[in-house]
Amino acid sequence: MKKQTILIVHNRYLIPGGEDVVAENEAALLKSHGHKVLSYIRDNKEITEYGKGKKLLLSVTMLFSWKTYFDIRRIIREEGVDVVHVHNTLHLVSPSVFYAAVAEGVPVVQTMHNFRMLCPAGTFFRRGKICENCARQGLECAVKNSCYRNSFLQTLAVTGMTQFHRMTGIWKKVHFIALTEFNKEKLLMLNRGCKRIDPEKVYVKPNFTKEPDEKGEITSSELAVSGKPYYVVIGRIERLKGSAMIAKAFARTRKRVIFIGSGEQEGTLCCYISRNHLQRIELAGQLSHDEAMRILSGAQALVTASQWYETFGMGVIEAYARKVPVIALDQGNIGNLVIDGVTGKKFKNNVDSLNRAIAAFEKLDRKQLGENAYKEYLEKYSAEGNYRILKEIYDRMTGEN
């Protein structure tokens, strides 16, 4: 079977994030399987060195960059590129990469790491609540509420860019990778009232994580010896993550739970624990990734109650890789990753429902849940499983199967 030559295109954000890691990991994964991999990378740190004149022109180049257009066409011709795989285009790459690939007759795919094609803020979240107004009523909702970085002018620029490329019809010629079925459903909302993308060109492929090195991690046998089974919560301690809800639920269950992380509600949560003498609720503070994973590996379950859709849910697949089930709010991408009664339990957005989910979880076969979670990891979220899905997508795009 042919090993395609892949051009990875990515625009790094000013503050490094998960998309940068995914782009790097996928490039390394493809190389390890014998693909020729090229990279076209821009970095928004360049903008900090721009003068006033160049910054004023940014709204134009953000809409369409001739530099990107000609660079991509040249690379495709010189290197014999079979597939162009885009991760992020904001601000310097611009959607001109899609026009360049189409002009050269090379299939192009974008991994959807956020919801920006439907929501200029990219989150479907506004003023503490889920918001899908732009997807259902039109992008002018974002402009009215200055949704992108709380700036009217920046929101206007991003919205104008999105609207322009909708009008040109370029998205019908682009393939898309959604990280979950949930994301795919949201992306297809673009076709409400007008077909803007081809549903046959939308695929589902999650992110992946490497299999953990068990050396130094807490094992199930060590946990049993300690006689202190516990649940774990990993992430910022704040309203957006549902931290208070989790704490209140565990205060009722009298089960041990460890919070790993810090945030705006950390002080409030600490006072709540002290005032109610809740020694079973422990605040471990901010730990390194390795330390957090060591504790996660010995937990009864990972508990998450994120109040927004999330872009994916790396914590869930990291738990699965360690045979740890997940108790999750049945909402958005994280809820989509958990199979109720198979890899964990789901609950509604209130304390009582979480209490019932914990009680139901305690009656299930914890070991079997862990094995199911690990099987799910191997099939969908391991490097090898992920490569198989990605290769199938490339083959469909290039007509190899």
C-alpha positions as a Markdown table, in Angstrom:
| # | Residue | x | y | z |
|---|---|---|---|---|
| 1 | Met | 0.0 | 0.0 | 0.0 |
| 2 | Lys | 1.4 | 3.4 | -1.0 |
| 3 | Lys | 2.9 | 5.6 | 1.7 |
| 4 | Gln | 1.7 | 9.1 | 0.9 |
| 5 | Thr | 3.9 | 12.2 | 1.1 |
| 6 | Ile | 2.2 | 14.4 | 3.6 |
| 7 | Leu | 2.5 | 18.2 | 4.0 |
| 8 | Ile | 1.6 | 19.2 | 7.6 |
| 9 | Val | 0.5 | 22.9 | 7.8 |
| 10 | His | 0.2 | 24.5 | 11.2 |
| 11 | Asn | 0.0 | 28.0 | 12.7 |
| 12 | Arg | 1.3 | 28.0 | 16.3 |
| 13 | Tyr | -0.6 | 30.2 | 18.8 |
| 14 | Leu | 1.2 | 32.9 | 20.8 |
| 15 | Ile | 0.8 | 30.7 | 23.9 |
| 16 | Pro | 1.7 | 27.1 | 23.2 |
| 17 | Gly | -1.2 | 24.6 | 23.4 |
| 18 | Gly | -2.5 | 21.2 | 22.7 |
| 19 | Glu | -2.8 | 21.7 | 19.0 |
| 20 | Asp | 0.9 | 22.2 | 18.7 |
| 21 | Val | 1.5 | 18.9 | 20.4 |
| 22 | Val | -1.0 | 17.1 | 18.2 |
| 23 | Ala | 0.6 | 18.4 | 15.0 |
| 24 | Glu | 4.0 | 17.4 | 16.2 |
| 25 | Asn | 2.9 | 13.9 | 17.4 |
| 26 | Glu | 1.1 | 13.1 | 14.2 |
| 27 | Ala | 4.1 | 14.2 | 12.1 |
| 28 | Ala | 6.3 | 11.9 | 14.1 |
| 29 | Leu | 3.7 | 9.1 | 13.9 |
| 30 | Leu | 3.6 | 9.3 | 10.1 |
| 31 | Lys | 7.4 | 9.4 | 9.8 |
| 32 | Ser | 7.6 | 6.3 | 12.0 |
| 33 | His | 5.4 | 4.5 | 9.5 |
| 34 | Gly | 7.5 | 5.3 | 6.5 |
| 35 | His | 5.8 | 8.4 | 5.2 |
| 36 | Lys | 7.7 | 11.4 | 3.8 |
| 37 | Val | 6.5 | 14.2 | 6.0 |
| 38 | Leu | 7.0 | 17.9 | 5.3 |
| 39 | Ser | 6.0 | 20.8 | 7.6 |
| 40 | Tyr | 4.9 | 24.3 | 6.8 |
| 41 | Ile | 4.8 | 26.1 | 10.2 |
| 42 | Arg | 4.1 | 29.7 | 11.1 |
| 43 | Asp | 4.2 | 31.1 | 14.6 |
| 44 | Asn | 2.1 | 34.0 | 15.9 |
| 45 | Lys | 5.1 | 35.1 | 17.9 |
| 46 | Glu | 6.1 | 36.8 | 14.7 |
| 47 | Ile | 3.3 | 39.3 | 15.2 |
| 48 | Thr | 4.9 | 40.6 | 18.3 |
| 49 | Glu | 7.8 | 41.9 | 16.2 |
| 50 | Tyr | 5.5 | 43.7 | 13.6 |
| 51 | Gly | 5.5 | 47.4 | 13.3 |
| 52 | Lys | 2.2 | 49.4 | 13.4 |
| 53 | Gly | 1.8 | 49.3 | 9.6 |
| 54 | Lys | 2.3 | 45.6 | 9.3 |
| 55 | Lys | -0.1 | 45.0 | 12.2 |
| 56 | Leu | -2.8 | 47.0 | 10.4 |
| 57 | Leu | -2.4 | 44.8 | 7.4 |
| 58 | Leu | -2.8 | 41.7 | 9.5 |
| 59 | Ser | -6.6 | 41.7 | 9.1 |
| 60 | Val | -6.0 | 41.4 | 5.3 |
| 61 | Thr | -3.3 | 38.7 | 5.4 |
| 62 | Met | -5.5 | 36.8 | 8.0 |
| 63 | Leu | -8.2 | 36.7 | 5.3 |
| 64 | Phe | -5.9 | 35.6 | 2.5 |
| 65 | Ser | -2.1 | 35.3 | 2.6 |
| 66 | Trp | -0.4 | 35.4 | -0.8 |
| 67 | Lys | 2.8 | 34.2 | 0.8 |
| 68 | Thr | 1.1 | 31.1 | 2.1 |
| 69 | Tyr | -0.6 | 30.5 | -1.3 |
| 70 | Phe | 2.5 | 30.6 | -3.3 |
| 71 | Asp | 4.6 | 28.8 | -0.7 |
| 72 | Ile | 2.2 | 25.9 | -0.5 |
| 73 | Arg | 1.9 | 25.6 | -4.3 |
| 74 | Arg | 5.7 | 25.5 | -4.7 |
| 75 | Ile | 6.1 | 22.9 | -2.0 |
| 76 | Ile | 3.5 | 20.7 | -3.5 |
| 77 | Arg | 5.1 | 20.8 | -7.0 |
| 78 | Glu | 8.7 | 20.4 | -5.8 |
| 79 | Glu | 8.1 | 17.6 | -3.3 |
| 80 | Gly | 5.3 | 15.6 | -4.9 |
| 81 | Val | 2.9 | 16.1 | -2.0 |
| 82 | Asp | -0.1 | 13.7 | -2.0 |
| 83 | Val | -2.0 | 15.1 | 0.9 |
| 84 | Val | -2.0 | 18.5 | 2.6 |
| 85 | His | -3.0 | 18.2 | 6.3 |
| 86 | Val | -3.9 | 21.4 | 8.1 |
| 87 | His | -4.2 | 21.9 | 11.8 |
| 88 | Asn | -4.5 | 25.7 | 12.4 |
| 89 | Thr | -4.5 | 28.7 | 10.1 |
| 90 | Leu | -5.0 | 31.6 | 12.5 |
| 91 | His | -3.5 | 34.2 | 12.0 |
| 92 | Leu | -0.6 | 34.0 | 9.6 |
| 93 | Val | -1.2 | 30.9 | 7.5 |
| 94 | Ser | -4.8 | 31.9 | 6.6 |
| 95 | Pro | -7.3 | 29.8 | 4.7 |
| 96 | Ser | -5.3 | 30.5 | 1.5 |
| 97 | Val | -3.7 | 27.1 | 2.1 |
| 98 | Phe | -6.9 | 25.5 | 1.0 |
| 99 | Tyr | -7.1 | 27.4 | -2.3 |
| 100 | Ala | -3.4 | 26.5 | -3.0 |
| 101 | Ala | -4.0 | 22.8 | -2.5 |
| 102 | Val | -7.2 | 22.9 | -4.6 |
| 103 | Ala | -5.3 | 24.8 | -7.4 |
| 104 | Glu | -2.7 | 22.0 | -7.5 |
| 105 | Gly | -5.3 | 19.3 | -7.5 |
| 106 | Val | -4.1 | 17.8 | -4.2 |
| 107 | Pro | -6.6 | 16.8 | -1.5 |
| 108 | Val | -6.5 | 18.8 | 1.6 |
| 109 | Val | -7.9 | 18.0 | 5.1 |
| 110 | Gln | -8.2 | 20.1 | 8.2 |
| 111 | Thr | -8.4 | 18.7 | 11.8 |
| 112 | Met | -11.0 | 20.6 | 13.7 |
| 113 | His | -9.4 | 21.4 | 17.0 |
| 114 | Asn | -12.1 | 23.9 | 18.0 |
| 115 | Phe | -15.5 | 25.2 | 16.8 |
| 116 | Arg | -14.3 | 28.4 | 15.2 |
| 117 | Met | -16.0 | 27.7 | 11.8 |
| 118 | Leu | -19.3 | 28.0 | 13.6 |
| 119 | Cys | -18.4 | 30.1 | 16.6 |
| 120 | Pro | -15.8 | 32.9 | 16.3 |
| 121 | Ala | -14.7 | 32.4 | 19.9 |
| 122 | Gly | -14.2 | 28.7 | 19.1 |
| 123 | Thr | -15.8 | 27.4 | 22.3 |
| 124 | Phe | -19.6 | 27.5 | 22.1 |
| 125 | Phe | -19.4 | 29.1 | 25.6 |
| 126 | Arg | -20.4 | 32.6 | 26.7 |
| 127 | Arg | -20.9 | 34.2 | 30.0 |
| 128 | Gly | -20.8 | 31.0 | 32.0 |
| 129 | Lys | -23.2 | 29.0 | 29.8 |
| 130 | Ile | -23.2 | 26.9 | 26.6 |
| 131 | Cys | -24.0 | 29.1 | 23.6 |
| 132 | Glu | -24.8 | 28.0 | 20.1 |
| 133 | Asn | -26.4 | 31.2 | 18.9 |
| 134 | Cys | -23.9 | 31.8 | 16.0 |
| 135 | Ala | -24.5 | 28.3 | 14.6 |
| 136 | Arg | -28.2 | 28.6 | 14.8 |
| 137 | Gln | -28.9 | 32.3 | 14.2 |
| 138 | Gly | -25.9 | 33.7 | 12.4 |
| 139 | Leu | -22.4 | 35.0 | 13.0 |
| 140 | Glu | -23.7 | 38.5 | 13.8 |
| 141 | Cys | -24.4 | 37.2 | 17.3 |
| 142 | Ala | -20.7 | 37.0 | 18.0 |
| 143 | Val | -20.1 | 40.6 | 16.7 |
| 144 | Lys | -22.9 | 41.9 | 18.9 |
| 145 | Asn | -21.4 | 40.3 | 22.0 |
| 146 | Ser | -17.7 | 40.8 | 21.1 |
| 147 | Cys | -17.1 | 37.1 | 21.6 |
| 148 | Tyr | -13.6 | 36.8 | 20.3 |
| 149 | Arg | -11.2 | 38.0 | 23.0 |
| 150 | Asn | -13.9 | 40.4 | 24.2 |
| 151 | Ser | -13.0 | 42.7 | 21.4 |
| 152 | Phe | -15.5 | 44.1 | 18.9 |
| 153 | Leu | -12.9 | 44.8 | 16.2 |
| 154 | Gln | -11.2 | 41.4 | 16.5 |
| 155 | Thr | -14.5 | 39.6 | 16.5 |
| 156 | Leu | -15.5 | 41.6 | 13.4 |
| 157 | Ala | -12.3 | 40.6 | 11.7 |
| 158 | Val | -12.6 | 36.8 | 12.5 |
| 159 | Thr | -16.3 | 36.8 | 11.6 |
| 160 | Gly | -15.6 | 38.6 | 8.3 |
| 161 | Met | -13.0 | 36.1 | 7.4 |
| 162 | Thr | -15.3 | 33.2 | 8.2 |
| 163 | Gln | -18.2 | 34.6 | 6.3 |
| 164 | Phe | -16.0 | 35.4 | 3.2 |
| 165 | His | -14.7 | 31.8 | 2.9 |
| 166 | Arg | -18.2 | 30.5 | 3.4 |
| 167 | Met | -19.3 | 32.6 | 0.4 |
| 168 | Thr | -16.5 | 31.4 | -1.9 |
| 169 | Gly | -17.6 | 27.8 | -1.5 |
| 170 | Ile | -14.0 | 26.6 | -0.7 |
| 171 | Trp | -15.2 | 24.5 | 2.3 |
| 172 | Lys | -17.1 | 22.1 | -0.1 |
| 173 | Lys | -13.7 | 21.1 | -1.5 |
| 174 | Val | -12.0 | 20.5 | 1.8 |
| 175 | His | -12.0 | 17.3 | 3.9 |
| 176 | Phe | -12.4 | 17.6 | 7.7 |
| 177 | Ile | -11.3 | 15.4 | 10.6 |
| 178 | Ala | -13.6 | 15.8 | 13.7 |
| 179 | Leu | -12.1 | 14.6 | 16.9 |
| 180 | Thr | -15.3 | 13.0 | 18.1 |
| 181 | Glu | -18.8 | 12.1 | 16.7 |
| 182 | Phe | -20.1 | 15.0 | 18.8 |
| 183 | Asn | -17.7 | 17.4 | 17.0 |
| 184 | Lys | -18.9 | 16.0 | 13.7 |
| 185 | Glu | -22.5 | 16.7 | 14.5 |
| 186 | Lys | -21.6 | 20.3 | 15.5 |
| 187 | Leu | -19.5 | 20.8 | 12.3 |
| 188 | Leu | -22.4 | 19.6 | 10.1 |
| 189 | Met | -24.5 | 22.4 | 11.6 |
| 190 | Leu | -22.8 | 24.5 | 9.0 |
| 191 | Asn | -25.2 | 23.0 | 6.5 |
| 192 | Arg | -28.3 | 24.4 | 8.2 |
| 193 | Gly | -30.2 | 26.2 | 5.5 |
| 194 | Cys | -27.3 | 26.0 | 3.0 |
| 195 | Lys | -24.8 | 23.3 | 2.1 |
| 196 | Arg | -21.4 | 24.6 | 2.9 |
| 197 | Ile | -19.4 | 21.4 | 3.4 |
| 198 | Asp | -19.7 | 17.9 | 2.0 |
| 199 | Pro | -20.8 | 15.4 | 4.7 |
| 200 | Glu | -19.0 | 12.6 | 2.8 |
| 201 | Lys | -15.7 | 14.4 | 3.4 |
| 202 | Val | -16.1 | 14.6 | 7.2 |
| 203 | Tyr | -14.3 | 11.9 | 9.1 |
| 204 | Val | -13.9 | 11.1 | 12.8 |
| 205 | Lys | -10.4 | 10.5 | 14.3 |
| 206 | Pro | -9.5 | 11.3 | 17.9 |
| 207 | Asn | -6.2 | 12.5 | 19.3 |
| 208 | Phe | -3.9 | 9.8 | 20.7 |
| 209 | Thr | -1.6 | 9.4 | 23.6 |
| 210 | Lys | 1.4 | 7.1 | 24.1 |
| 211 | Glu | 1.1 | 4.0 | 26.2 |
| 212 | Pro | 2.4 | 4.9 | 29.7 |
| 213 | Asp | 5.6 | 3.5 | 31.2 |
| 214 | Glu | 4.4 | 1.7 | 34.3 |
| 215 | Lys | 7.7 | 2.2 | 36.1 |
| 216 | Gly | 7.1 | 4.2 | 39.3 |
| 217 | Glu | 3.3 | 4.4 | 38.9 |
| 218 | Ile | 0.9 | 3.2 | 41.6 |
| 219 | Thr | -0.5 | -0.1 | 40.7 |
| 220 | Ser | -3.8 | -1.7 | 41.6 |
| 221 | Ser | -2.2 | -4.2 | 43.9 |
| 222 | Glu | -0.4 | -1.4 | 45.8 |
| 223 | Leu | -3.7 | 0.4 | 46.1 |
| 224 | Ala | -5.3 | -2.6 | 47.6 |
| 225 | Val | -2.5 | -3.0 | 50.1 |
| 226 | Ser | -2.8 | 0.7 | 51.2 |
| 227 | Gly | -6.5 | 0.1 | 52.0 |
| 228 | Lys | -7.3 | 3.6 | 50.9 |
| 229 | Pro | -9.1 | 3.5 | 47.6 |
| 230 | Tyr | -9.6 | 7.0 | 46.1 |
| 231 | Tyr | -11.0 | 8.9 | 43.1 |
| 232 | Val | -9.1 | 11.6 | 41.3 |
| 233 | Val | -10.0 | 14.9 | 39.7 |
| 234 | Ile | -7.3 | 16.5 | 37.4 |
| 235 | Gly | -7.5 | 20.1 | 36.1 |
| 236 | Arg | -8.1 | 23.6 | 37.1 |
| 237 | Ile | -10.1 | 24.1 | 40.2 |
| 238 | Glu | -12.8 | 26.5 | 39.0 |
| 239 | Arg | -16.4 | 26.9 | 38.1 |
| 240 | Leu | -15.8 | 26.0 | 34.4 |
| 241 | Lys | -14.6 | 22.6 | 35.5 |
| 242 | Gly | -17.4 | 21.9 | 38.0 |
| 243 | Ser | -15.0 | 21.6 | 40.9 |
| 244 | Ala | -17.6 | 22.7 | 43.6 |
| 245 | Met | -20.1 | 20.2 | 42.3 |
| 246 | Ile | -17.7 | 17.3 | 42.6 |
| 247 | Ala | -16.6 | 18.4 | 46.1 |
| 248 | Lys | -20.3 | 18.5 | 47.3 |
| 249 | Ala | -21.0 | 15.1 | 45.8 |
| 250 | Phe | -18.1 | 13.5 | 47.5 |
| 251 | Ala | -18.9 | 15.2 | 50.8 |
| 252 | Arg | -22.2 | 13.2 | 50.7 |
| 253 | Thr | -20.7 | 9.9 | 49.6 |
| 254 | Arg | -17.9 | 9.9 | 52.2 |
| 255 | Lys | -15.6 | 8.5 | 49.5 |
| 256 | Arg | -12.0 | 9.7 | 49.3 |
| 257 | Val | -11.2 | 12.1 | 46.4 |
| 258 | Ile | -7.9 | 13.8 | 45.4 |
| 259 | Phe | -8.0 | 17.1 | 43.5 |
| 260 | Ile | -4.9 | 17.7 | 41.4 |
| 261 | Gly | -4.5 | 21.2 | 40.1 |
| 262 | Ser | -5.1 | 24.8 | 41.2 |
| 263 | Gly | -7.3 | 27.7 | 40.2 |
| 264 | Glu | -9.7 | 30.5 | 41.2 |
| 265 | Gln | -11.9 | 28.2 | 43.5 |
| 266 | Glu | -9.0 | 26.6 | 45.3 |
| 267 | Gly | -9.2 | 28.9 | 48.3 |
| 268 | Thr | -13.0 | 28.5 | 48.5 |
| 269 | Leu | -12.8 | 24.8 | 48.2 |
| 270 | Cys | -10.1 | 24.6 | 50.9 |
| 271 | Cys | -12.4 | 26.6 | 53.3 |
| 272 | Tyr | -15.3 | 24.3 | 52.5 |
| 273 | Ile | -13.2 | 21.2 | 53.3 |
| 274 | Ser | -11.9 | 22.7 | 56.6 |
| 275 | Arg | -15.3 | 24.1 | 57.7 |
| 276 | Asn | -17.0 | 20.7 | 57.2 |
| 277 | His | -14.1 | 18.6 | 58.4 |
| 278 | Leu | -13.9 | 16.7 | 55.1 |
| 279 | Gln | -10.6 | 15.0 | 55.5 |
| 280 | Arg | -11.4 | 12.6 | 52.7 |
| 281 | Ile | -11.4 | 15.5 | 50.2 |
| 282 | Glu | -7.7 | 16.2 | 49.5 |
| 283 | Leu | -6.1 | 19.0 | 47.6 |
| 284 | Ala | -2.8 | 17.9 | 46.1 |
| 285 | Gly | -2.1 | 21.2 | 44.4 |
| 286 | Gln | -0.4 | 21.7 | 41.0 |
| 287 | Leu | 1.7 | 18.7 | 40.2 |
| 288 | Ser | 3.9 | 17.7 | 37.2 |
| 289 | His | 2.3 | 15.7 | 34.5 |
| 290 | Asp | 4.3 | 12.6 | 35.6 |
| 291 | Glu | 3.2 | 13.0 | 39.2 |
| 292 | Ala | -0.4 | 13.5 | 38.2 |
| 293 | Met | -0.3 | 10.4 | 36.0 |
| 294 | Arg | 1.3 | 8.4 | 38.8 |
| 295 | Ile | -1.7 | 9.2 | 41.1 |
| 296 | Leu | -4.2 | 8.7 | 38.3 |
| 297 | Ser | -2.9 | 5.2 | 37.6 |
| 298 | Gly | -4.0 | 4.0 | 41.1 |
| 299 | Ala | -7.4 | 5.7 | 41.2 |
| 300 | Gln | -10.8 | 4.0 | 41.3 |
| 301 | Ala | -11.9 | 6.4 | 38.6 |
| 302 | Leu | -11.2 | 9.8 | 37.1 |
| 303 | Val | -14.0 | 12.2 | 37.8 |
| 304 | Thr | -14.8 | 15.2 | 35.5 |
| 305 | Ala | -17.6 | 17.7 | 35.4 |
| 306 | Ser | -16.5 | 20.2 | 32.8 |
| 307 | Gln | -19.3 | 22.8 | 32.2 |
| 308 | Trp | -18.4 | 23.5 | 28.5 |
| 309 | Tyr | -18.1 | 21.2 | 25.5 |
| 310 | Glu | -14.3 | 20.9 | 25.7 |
| 311 | Thr | -12.3 | 20.5 | 22.5 |
| 312 | Phe | -11.5 | 16.8 | 23.1 |
| 313 | Gly | -10.7 | 15.3 | 26.5 |
| 314 | Met | -7.1 | 14.1 | 26.8 |
| 315 | Gly | -7.5 | 13.3 | 30.5 |
| 316 | Val | -10.1 | 10.7 | 29.6 |
| 317 | Ile | -7.8 | 8.8 | 27.2 |
| 318 | Glu | -4.9 | 9.1 | 29.5 |
| 319 | Ala | -7.0 | 7.4 | 32.1 |
| 320 | Tyr | -8.1 | 4.7 | 29.7 |
| 321 | Ala | -4.4 | 4.1 | 28.8 |
| 322 | Arg | -3.9 | 3.3 | 32.5 |
| 323 | Lys | -7.0 | 1.1 | 32.8 |
| 324 | Val | -8.8 | 3.7 | 34.9 |
| 325 | Pro | -12.6 | 4.2 | 34.2 |
| 326 | Val | -14.1 | 7.7 | 34.0 |
| 327 | Ile | -17.1 | 9.2 | 35.7 |
| 328 | Ala | -18.1 | 12.1 | 33.5 |
| 329 | Leu | -20.8 | 14.8 | 33.0 |
| 330 | Asp | -22.9 | 13.6 | 30.0 |
| 331 | Gln | -22.2 | 16.7 | 27.9 |
| 332 | Gly | -19.9 | 17.6 | 25.0 |
| 333 | Asn | -16.8 | 15.8 | 23.9 |
| 334 | Ile | -15.9 | 14.3 | 27.3 |
| 335 | Gly | -19.4 | 12.8 | 27.6 |
| 336 | Asn | -19.0 | 11.5 | 24.1 |
| 337 | Leu | -15.8 | 9.6 | 25.0 |
| 338 | Val | -17.3 | 7.7 | 27.9 |
| 339 | Ile | -19.4 | 4.6 | 27.3 |
| 340 | Asp | -21.9 | 4.4 | 30.2 |
| 341 | Gly | -21.6 | 1.2 | 32.2 |
| 342 | Val | -18.7 | 0.0 | 29.9 |
| 343 | Thr | -15.8 | 2.4 | 30.4 |
| 344 | Gly | -17.3 | 4.4 | 33.3 |
| 345 | Lys | -20.5 | 6.2 | 34.3 |
| 346 | Lys | -22.2 | 9.4 | 33.1 |
| 347 | Phe | -24.3 | 11.9 | 35.1 |
| 348 | Lys | -26.4 | 14.9 | 34.6 |
| 349 | Asn | -25.4 | 18.4 | 35.6 |
| 350 | Asn | -26.3 | 18.3 | 39.3 |
| 351 | Val | -24.9 | 17.0 | 42.6 |
| 352 | Asp | -27.7 | 14.4 | 43.0 |
| 353 | Ser | -27.0 | 12.8 | 39.6 |
| 354 | Leu | -23.3 | 12.7 | 40.3 |
| 355 | Asn | -24.0 | 11.0 | 43.7 |
| 356 | Arg | -26.1 | 8.4 | 41.9 |
| 357 | Ala | -23.4 | 7.8 | 39.3 |
| 358 | Ile | -20.8 | 7.2 | 42.1 |
| 359 | Ala | -23.1 | 4.8 | 43.9 |
| 360 | Ala | -23.8 | 2.9 | 40.6 |
| 361 | Phe | -20.1 | 2.8 | 39.8 |
| 362 | Glu | -19.4 | 1.2 | 43.2 |
| 363 | Lys | -21.6 | -1.7 | 42.3 |
| 364 | Leu | -19.9 | -2.4 | 39.0 |
| 365 | Asp | -16.9 | -4.6 | 38.3 |
| 366 | Arg | -14.1 | -2.1 | 38.6 |
| 367 | Lys | -11.5 | -4.4 | 37.1 |
| 368 | Gln | -13.7 | -5.1 | 34.0 |
| 369 | Leu | -14.4 | -1.4 | 33.6 |
| 370 | Gly | -10.6 | -0.8 | 33.5 |
| 371 | Glu | -10.1 | -3.6 | 31.0 |
| 372 | Asn | -12.8 | -2.1 | 28.8 |
| 373 | Ala | -11.3 | 1.3 | 29.1 |
| 374 | Tyr | -7.9 | 0.0 | 28.1 |
| 375 | Lys | -9.4 | -1.9 | 25.1 |
| 376 | Glu | -11.0 | 1.4 | 24.0 |
| 377 | Tyr | -7.6 | 3.1 | 24.3 |
| 378 | Leu | -5.9 | 0.4 | 22.2 |
| 379 | Glu | -8.6 | 0.6 | 19.4 |
| 380 | Lys | -9.0 | 4.3 | 19.1 |
| 381 | Tyr | -6.5 | 6.3 | 21.2 |
| 382 | Ser | -3.2 | 4.5 | 21.0 |
| 383 | Ala | -0.6 | 5.5 | 18.5 |
| 384 | Glu | -1.0 | 2.4 | 16.4 |
| 385 | Gly | -4.8 | 2.4 | 16.4 |
| 386 | Asn | -4.7 | 6.1 | 15.6 |
| 387 | Tyr | -2.4 | 5.6 | 12.6 |
| 388 | Arg | -4.7 | 3.0 | 11.1 |
| 389 | Ile | -7.6 | 5.5 | 11.2 |
| 390 | Leu | -5.5 | 8.3 | 9.8 |
| 391 | Lys | -4.1 | 6.1 | 7.0 |
| 392 | Glu | -7.7 | 5.0 | 6.0 |
| 393 | Ile | -8.7 | 8.7 | 5.8 |
| 394 | Tyr | -5.7 | 9.5 | 3.6 |
| 395 | Asp | -6.5 | 6.5 | 1.4 |
| 396 | Arg | -10.1 | 7.6 | 0.9 |
| 397 | Met | -8.9 | 11.2 | 0.1 |
| 398 | Thr | -6.4 | 10.0 | -2.6 |
| 399 | Gly | -8.6 | 7.2 | -3.9 |
| 400 | Glu | -6.3 | 4.4 | -2.7 |
| 401 | Asn | -9.2 | 2.3 | -1.5 |
